[in-house]
C-alpha cells in the first residue's frame, strides 16, 4: 500500500485504485432466483396475521409485503430470584399477544448516539420476527437469520434493526432480539457460581435460549428450524463467535456471520475476582455464601448500574461450560468448536467510531491533536507488547504521512483489529468454509453529528445501515437515507448475506465468485483473489497479500498475534 493513498480520503477506499474491480452481481443471485418459490405474505385478518407459538398466539402486522411480529417474549423475565440465572421458560398465554410494538430494551448505561434513552426494563427478553411468508401448508421453508445487536455487551438494543429488507428482498426469516447487558449479562461471582447452574455469560445463555425458541417455533413463521444463521456485529459478533465455540450451542446454528469483532474470553479466575469486588462494592460482602447471592439478587437495578461502568464487567467469560476457558486459537486448532461455514470481516476504518465517541463526549469538542496521536503511540510502550513497539509504531505510522492526526490514529487503531480478524479467518479456513470481506465505503452516512476535524469514513457500525435500513445507532442518532450508489451496494450486501443463509455460500447462481478464503496463501497463489471489498461504485476483490500489506499485518502479527 503506497503511503500516498493513506494520506488522503479522496478515494473511495485505501485500495480502490490498486485492486482490479471484478463486478459481482450478487443481487441477481440465488436469493432472487428462488423468488418464484415464495409467495408474498397475505394478511389473514384485517387486524394482522396471527401465528401460534408454543406459549400462545401472537398477532402482528404487514408492512410492504413483510409480516412483522415484535416484542415476543422468548423467556421468563430475568428478575428477582431469576436474576443471574440461566433464562427460564415463559409462562403460557391464551389471548393473542399484540405483537405490533417492540418490547422494552435491557437496562444499560450509555449516552452517545450508539445507545441512548429509551424504554428500558430488567424484564427485556423479547425477540422480533420479520418474514415474507407464513406457512399454512407445505410451501418451502425459508432460511432464518438470527441477528445479535452490538454494543460491547454493555449497551444496544434490537429495536433499531429493521429486518424487512433482508426478509423481503432476500427471502429469509429474520429474528432480532434483546439480551441482558452489562453486569446483569456478564458477571461471575463465587456465591452465584456455586449454585450449580451455568453461570457468568447470561447474555450468551439468553441468545442460546432465543435460538432454542426459534427452533421450536419458527416453522410457523415460514422458517426452517434446521437452517439457522447466527449473525452479529461488534459485541454481537463476539457473542456469535462464543456460540460457535460453545458446546451448549451444538445443533443450534448451521452458519455464522462475524461482523467486526475478535474476542478472547476473560479467564474465569479473573472474572470471579471482578465479580467478588463488585459484591463488596455493592455492599453484599465477600465470600461464596448463599447470603451474598441473595443480597446481590435483592439489589436495586439502579445500584447495579451505578457500578456498571467500573472495573467489574467482563465482556465474555471463559466459564468452562457456556464458553470454554481457552483461547479461540486453541479451540480452533484442536477442532473444539461447532463446524459451520463462516462469513467474516471488518470495516476499513474501525477506529474512527472510537474516536467519534471520545470527541462526542468532550465539551467543547475539538479536533484530535499531535499530542493525542503521541499518547496513542505511547500506549503501546507497556508490558503487553514487546520492548520497542512504540518506536516501531511511530516509524511505521509517522504523523507527517497523514493529513490529520485523526487519520493516523484511525490507521493505528484499525490495523491490529483487521489483522486479528485475518488471523481468525486463516485458522478457521483449515476447518470450515470461510468467506472474508472488508466494508470499504468511506462515504457511508454517519449518525454522529458533525465533529471538528473528524471524518467517520468506513467506520465501525457504518455497514449496519446497508443491511438494516435507516439504522442510526439509537434514538439519539441522526437518520440518513442511502443515496443511489449506496443503495445499490446495500442490495449487493443483502443478496450476499441472504445467499449465505440459504446455502453457506454468499455467491448467487451465475455470479462472478466471491472467493472462498484460503489459509495463508503460497507464493504461487499470492495473486489469487481472496477477500471481497464492499465498496462503491462496484464490488471488487483483492488478495490476502494486498490486505496484509495495507494493514501492516506482518508488524501486528509480530507484536500482538491472535
URTA-V708463 format. One record per helix or strand of 3 or more residues. SS is the DSSP state (h for helix, s for strand). FROM is the first residue (numbers start at 0). TO is the last residue. If there is no record, write none. Layout:
BEGIN
<<SS | FROM | TO> <SS | FROM | TO>>
END
This chain:
BEGIN
<<h | 2 | 5> <h | 25 | 27> <h | 29 | 32> <h | 34 | 36> <s | 49 | 51> <s | 56 | 58> <s | 60 | 62> <s | 65 | 72> <h | 79 | 81> <s | 125 | 130> <s | 141 | 147> <h | 163 | 169> <s | 172 | 176> <h | 181 | 184> <h | 189 | 192> <h | 201 | 220> <s | 222 | 232> <h | 234 | 244> <h | 246 | 248> <s | 254 | 258> <h | 267 | 280> <h | 289 | 297> <h | 300 | 305> <h | 327 | 332> <s | 340 | 346> <h | 350 | 359> <h | 369 | 377> <h | 388 | 395> <h | 398 | 400> <h | 404 | 428> <s | 433 | 438> <h | 463 | 465> <h | 483 | 502> <h | 522 | 524> <s | 530 | 533> <s | 539 | 541> <h | 543 | 549> <h | 552 | 558>>
END
